[in-house]
Amino acid sequence: MNIPTHFNLRHFQTGDEASLVENANNIKIFNNVRDVFPHPYTHDDATWWIEMNKQSENPATCFAIDVVGDAIGAVGIILGSDIYRVSAEIGYWLGENYWGKGIASEALKLMVDYTFKNFAEVQRIWAGVFHYNKASMRVLEKAEFHFEGIQKKSAIKNGHLLDVYMYVKYRD
């Protein structure tokens, strides 16, 4: 199968439901993201996600990764608050058919640039990766994030206590 690698970031929109379900309903994705990400991923989940993102404040904090008009993943930030308002957590997922093509790293670079341009107070963008997710660590490294350290036994997923590897990118 010839999968296009050209992509862009855009707002989620009505009509993305089928491609979100097709790409997000994957246990391999669920095993590497927060539990709030549903599995199985249904049409109702996609509808909720699209509507929630349509109502988000401006500037937006989450975008669809679009290939040929299909939402095949997402990248976004969670802004810190109070004393952590200078930090933002970045997260992402990508449909399995698009893994290993450089799309996730490039989407992260675009999101980092967007974040630093649109959120003047943010000085630090960080990501946490489960210790077994070497592919995601490589995605972050290709996006010029730096390994910061390990948070031992700091997360639980599927009933297993996990170490989380922390990656960071600072404003120049």
C-alpha positions as semicolon CSV with decimal commas, in nm:
position;residue;x (nm);y (nm);z (nm)
1;M;0,000;0,000;0,000
2;N;0,138;0,342;-0,096
3;I;0,070;0,578;0,196
4;P;0,112;0,952;0,129
5;T;0,354;1,125;0,365
6;H;0,259;1,486;0,290
7;F;0,043;1,620;0,570
8;N;-0,076;1,939;0,733
9;L;-0,217;2,039;1,070
10;R;-0,572;2,173;1,075
11;H;-0,871;2,211;1,303
12;F;-1,091;1,908;1,358
13;Q;-1,416;1,930;1,162
14;T;-1,745;1,756;1,114
15;G;-1,677;1,477;0,865
16;D;-1,360;1,359;1,044
17;E;-1,549;1,094;1,241
18;A;-1,488;0,798;1,010
19;S;-1,115;0,862;0,966
20;L;-1,072;0,920;1,341
21;V;-1,242;0,590;1,421
22;E;-1,045;0,407;1,152
23;N;-0,712;0,537;1,283
24;A;-0,772;0,572;1,659
25;N;-0,948;0,241;1,725
26;N;-0,622;0,054;1,778
27;I;-0,503;-0,115;2,096
28;K;-0,143;-0,030;2,006
29;I;-0,230;0,340;2,027
30;F;-0,438;0,299;2,343
31;N;-0,149;0,116;2,515
32;N;0,072;0,424;2,473
33;V;-0,160;0,711;2,567
34;R;-0,353;0,824;2,873
35;D;-0,654;0,624;2,983
36;V;-0,883;0,913;2,890
37;F;-0,825;0,809;2,526
38;P;-1,107;0,558;2,472
39;H;-1,074;0,201;2,354
40;P;-1,258;0,084;2,161
41;Y;-1,272;0,423;1,988
42;T;-1,625;0,472;1,855
43;H;-1,809;0,714;1,628
44;D;-1,958;0,875;1,940
45;D;-1,606;0,928;2,079
46;A;-1,501;1,094;1,754
47;T;-1,811;1,315;1,750
48;W;-1,747;1,424;2,109
49;W;-1,380;1,500;2,034
50;I;-1,460;1,706;1,725
51;E;-1,729;1,910;1,905
52;M;-1,506;1,966;2,209
53;N;-1,226;2,095;1,988
54;K;-1,462;2,319;1,790
55;Q;-1,557;2,489;2,117
56;S;-1,200;2,534;2,243
57;E;-1,062;2,880;2,297
58;N;-0,847;3,069;2,053
59;P;-0,563;3,012;1,996
60;A;-0,634;2,642;1,955
61;T;-0,431;2,387;2,150
62;C;-0,503;2,074;1,945
63;F;-0,495;1,996;1,575
64;A;-0,576;1,709;1,344
65;I;-0,290;1,561;1,147
66;D;-0,439;1,559;0,797
67;V;-0,332;1,345;0,503
68;V;-0,532;1,389;0,182
69;G;-0,828;1,530;0,376
70;D;-0,836;1,255;0,641
71;A;-0,769;1,313;1,010
72;I;-0,513;1,036;1,072
73;G;-0,391;1,155;1,412
74;A;-0,364;1,449;1,647
75;V;-0,109;1,672;1,813
76;G;-0,178;1,914;2,093
77;I;-0,065;2,080;2,411
78;I;-0,197;2,112;2,763
79;L;-0,099;2,448;2,903
80;G;0,039;2,458;3,256
81;S;-0,128;2,680;3,513
82;D;-0,030;2,885;3,817
83;I;0,345;2,849;3,877
84;Y;0,363;2,600;3,586
85;R;0,216;2,847;3,335
86;V;0,556;2,865;3,160
87;S;0,530;2,496;3,067
88;A;0,311;2,299;2,831
89;E;0,276;1,924;2,787
90;I;0,269;1,802;2,429
91;G;0,091;1,487;2,321
92;Y;0,029;1,312;1,993
93;W;-0,097;0,997;1,829
94;L;-0,089;0,875;1,472
95;G;-0,273;0,600;1,287
96;E;-0,059;0,285;1,260
97;N;-0,056;0,289;0,878
98;Y;0,141;0,615;0,899
99;W;0,405;0,508;1,153
100;G;0,770;0,521;1,055
101;K;0,726;0,785;0,784
102;G;0,848;1,092;0,978
103;I;0,500;1,242;1,006
104;A;0,484;1,245;1,388
105;S;0,825;1,414;1,428
106;E;0,739;1,679;1,172
107;A;0,395;1,735;1,330
108;L;0,568;1,785;1,667
109;K;0,805;2,041;1,517
110;L;0,510;2,233;1,371
111;M;0,325;2,222;1,703
112;V;0,632;2,342;1,895
113;D;0,674;2,637;1,657
114;Y;0,303;2,717;1,681
115;T;0,310;2,697;2,062
116;F;0,609;2,927;2,102
117;K;0,458;3,174;1,853
118;N;0,108;3,182;2,004
119;F;0,173;3,135;2,376
120;A;0,436;3,392;2,473
121;E;0,462;3,279;2,835
122;V;0,549;2,917;2,747
123;Q;0,924;2,856;2,784
124;R;0,926;2,477;2,806
125;I;0,738;2,202;2,625
126;W;0,760;1,852;2,768
127;A;0,642;1,501;2,690
128;G;0,628;1,187;2,900
129;V;0,673;0,847;2,734
130;F;0,618;0,502;2,886
131;H;0,952;0,324;2,929
132;Y;0,869;0,057;2,668
133;N;0,772;0,300;2,389
134;K;1,110;0,334;2,216
135;A;0,948;0,444;1,888
136;S;0,788;0,746;2,054
137;M;1,119;0,835;2,220
138;R;1,276;0,835;1,875
139;V;0,994;1,055;1,740
140;L;1,069;1,311;2,011
141;E;1,443;1,297;1,949
142;K;1,388;1,352;1,575
143;A;1,172;1,654;1,671
144;E;1,474;1,791;1,863
145;F;1,345;1,718;2,213
146;H;1,609;1,627;2,471
147;F;1,593;1,348;2,726
148;E;1,552;1,505;3,070
149;G;1,517;1,212;3,306
150;I;1,311;0,919;3,429
151;Q;1,017;0,943;3,664
152;K;1,030;0,601;3,831
153;K;0,701;0,422;3,893
154;S;0,507;0,740;3,811
155;A;0,225;0,602;3,594
156;I;-0,005;0,303;3,572
157;K;-0,137;0,161;3,245
158;N;-0,328;-0,163;3,197
159;G;-0,262;-0,249;3,561
160;H;0,118;-0,216;3,531
161;L;0,329;0,039;3,718
162;L;0,550;0,222;3,469
163;D;0,855;0,444;3,453
164;V;0,801;0,754;3,240
165;Y;1,084;0,898;3,030
166;M;1,068;1,276;3,017
167;Y;1,163;1,475;2,708
168;V;1,180;1,854;2,682
169;K;1,222;2,135;2,432
170;Y;1,299;2,491;2,544
171;R;1,223;2,820;2,376
172;D;1,542;2,943;2,206
